[in-house]
Amino acid sequence: MNTLTLGYSPCPNDTFIFYALTHGRIPADFTVREILEDVETLNMRAMAGRPASAGRPVSTGNPAAGDMLDLTKISFHAAAYLLDNYCLLRSGGALGRGCGPLVVSRDYSSIEDIRGRRIAIPGRYTTAQLLLMLYGRGFEDVRVMQFDRIMPAVASGEADAGLIIHEGRFTYRNYGLKKLLDLGEWWERETGSPIPLGCILAKRSLGKETILAVEDAIRRSISYARENRGECTGYIKVHAQEMDDSVIDGHIGLYVNSFSDDFGEKGVQAIEKLFSLASGAGVIPAKRAPLFL
């Protein structure tokens, strides 16, 4: 039986999705060895594992360079650079409405106030950063830090504003911060589409049969978690940054939705729209391989 490496984040939506698959609760023709890392770490790990090519940003300081995971959670921003070697899976991703990243601040009251000021971001190749780049100019003075450090950094004055993701949507007020911009609301208003945040990539070399089997296994893993919510709780809490039950429940309820089972036509259209707008703005490469195998 093949063992596949699978990278995903310790956030509640991912640990919820992959609990059954990684704990042998569903039958599969393969086993997985999970690697839990922050999403930007997974982004950079995937980039470092592929050959340099024109238009691809060069990653540095990545200890996992050259070690391509078979399957990995990835930001859509980073995925745009990786489609030569990887393809998207239709299941396991994060895409929806009302779930976009927020720009928050302690001292400023509008998004216009922070143009040219220091903004803490969760990674240069997160979809959150891509959306901020598409929103407008004047937000280039960024400080990259682990996503769970951003709100404390803004609260302490280390950064003038922060670009927050994950459970930060539910907890930023606890740090005395104000919302300046909901990039998800902006995206939905401008495009009419749900917002693509993250997806699962599979190495194209795995082949169609294996990739389809993985997609099916992820769907069954999600179904198992929904039907056995209490069983998953311990695993989710071990890895959650925010241990409050209401925050964990809200996080899972927001980010694990019908698009997690399958992107469907509307989801694929939203992904294509994001890539089209970003490539048109010169933010990501204009040429790429097909999204799916």
N, C-alpha and C positions, 0 to 999 in steps of 0.2 A: 504494500500500500504506500503510495507516494505521500511524502510530508511536504507541505507547502508553507513557506514563511509568510506571515500575515502581520503587517504593521497597522496599528490604529491608535487613536488617542485614548487617554484615560477618562475622557469626558463621559457623562452618564449615557448619552445617546449611543456612543460606540460600544461601551461595555454592555449595554442592554442588547444591542443588535447582535453582538458576537458571542454572548455568554453561552448559548446552547451549542454553537459550532465549536467553540474552544474547550468545552467541558464534556464533549461526547454525548450530548443529550439528543442528538439527531443522527440518523444513519447517513454515512457519506462514504464514497469510494476513496477518500483521501483523509489524511489528518493534517492539522495545522499547528504550527509553532508560532505563538503570538509574540509580538514585540510591541510594547506600549510606549509611545513617545508623543511629545507635543507635536501638533500638526506641522509646525514650521520645521521641526527637526526631521520629520518624515519627508517634507517637501525637499529639503536640502539633501537628504540621504538619497532620494530618487534621482535628483539632478546630478549628484556626484558620481552615480553609478553608470552614467551614459557618456559616450564620447563627446568631446566638445564639438560644436558645430556653429556655423554662422548664425548670429542672432540669439544664441543661448547665453544667458548670464553665467559667469564662472563662479562656482561656489568655492569657498576657502574655509579652512579650519574645520572640516567635517570629518570626524573620526571614522565614519562608516563609508568613506569614499570607496567606490568600486564594488560595494556589496549591495547588489540590486535585490530587493525583496520580490518574491513571486507575486504577492498581492499587497497593496498598500493603500491606506487612506491618504488622500491628497487634496490640497486646495485646487479649485478649478484654475486659479491663476497659474499655479505650478504645472498643472496638467497640460496646459497649452504648449509647454516646452518638451513634453515627454512622450508624445504620441507616436514617435517613430518606433519606440521599443515597447510601449505599453498601450493598452486599449482600455476604454471605460467599461465597467460593469453596469448593468442596468439596475442593480439592486444594491442596497447598503449605503446609499449616498445621503447627503443632507441638502435638501432643496425644498422650498416652501414659501409661504407668505407670512408676513409679520415676524420674521426670524432673522432679519439682517443685522449687521454690525452697527454699533452706535458710536458717535463721537461725543465725548463727555469732557467736562471741565469743572474746576472748582471756582476759578476767578473770573471766567468770561461767560457772557450770556448769549452770544450768537455765533454762528459758524464764521461769519465775516470777521469777528474779533480775533480769530486765531490764525488768519492767513499770515504766513511768515514766522509763526511762533513754533516752539518745540512741541512735537506731537509724538507720544509714545505709541508704537504700533506692535502688533504681535508677530510680525515677520514681513519681509519684503515681498514674499511670494504667496502670502495669504490672499484669499479672495477679498477680504476686507480692505487690504491695501490697494488692490486693483480697483475696487469700487471708488475709493477715495481719489485715486488718480483720474478716474473717469468723471468724477463729480466736478472737478475744476482745478485750477492752478493756485499756487500759493501755499500748498501743504507739503512742500518737499523737505522741510527741516524735520526729519524723523529720527527717532531713537528706537532701535529694535530691542525688545525685551520679551521675556516669557510672559504669556498672556495674563497669568495670575499676578504678575508684578505691576501691571499697568495702573490699576486703580489706586494702589498705595502710592505709586510714583506721582500720580496727578494730585492726590490728596496732600502729599508732602511738599508739593511745589517743584519737585524734580523735573516734571514736564508740565507744560501749560495746558495740554489737552491729551486725551487718550482715545485710541481707537480700540473698542472693546468687543469681544466675541464671547461665545459660549454662555455660561451662567452669569456673566457680567450684566446681561440684560436685566436680570432679576435683583442684583445686589448693589448696583452702583450708588444708589441713594444712601446705602449704609456708610459710604465713605464721604458723604457730604458733597457729592458731585451732581451736576446738572446735565441733562441731555441737550446737546446743541443740534444734533442731526441724526436722524435714523436713515442710514443709507439703504436699508431695505425698503422703507416707505418711498424714498426717492426713486429707487430702481423701479418699483412697481408702478409708480405714477408716470414715470417717463416711458416705460416699455409695455406696461400692461401684463407683464409676465411674472411668474414666481421667480424667486431669487435663487440661483445656483450657488451653493457655498462650497461643498466638498463632495468627493466621489471616491469610489474604490477603483483602483487601477489593477489590471492583471497583465503580466508579461505576455506579449503576443506569442512568444515561443512556446507557451503552455499548450497552445492548440485549441481549436474550437470545442472539442468534446469536453476537455477539462474546464474551460472557461464557462461553458453553459452549465456544467455540473456545479461549479462554485456559485454562480448566480442563483441557481435553484436552492442550494444549501443555505445561502444567506437569507433567502425568503423564508425558508422553513425555520431558520434560527430566530428570525423576527417573530414569526407566528408562535413559536414555542415560548418566547419571552412574554408575549402578550397574554398567553394562556396560563403562564406560571410565574406571574410577576413577583410573588413573594420569594420564590426560589432564587431569583436573580439579585435580590436586594443586597445581600452580603458582599457579593463580588463588585457590584456597582459602588457601594459605599467605601470599600477598601481603596478605590482609585479616585473617588470624587474629590475635587478641590473644595467644594462647598457641601458640608455634610447635612445641612438642614433638609429634612424630608420634603418639604414643600417646594424647595428650589430644585431638588433632584427630580421630583415628579413634574414640575413645570418644564424643566429642561427636556426631559424625555417626551412629554406631550407635545412640545413645540417642534422638536427636530426629528422625531421619528413619526412619520406620517405616511400617506399612501405613496408618495414619491420614493420613500425608502424601500418599499416593496418593488417598485418599478417606476422608472422615470416617465414612461409613457410618452405619448406624442407631445403633450404640453411641456413636459420636462425637457425633452430633447430640443424642442423649439427654443426654450429659454436658454439652454446651454449654447446653442448655435448663435443666438442673439448676443449673448455676452462675448463670445469669441469674435463675432463679426465687429461689434462696436470697439472692442479692445484692439483688434488688429488694425481697424480703420484709423484708430487714434495713434497707431505706432507703438503701442504698449506691449504687445505680444507679437510673435512671428506671424506674418501674413500667410505663410504656407505651412500646411500640416497634413499629417496622415488622417484617415477617417477616424471618427470618434470610437466606433465599435468594430469588433473583429469582423 
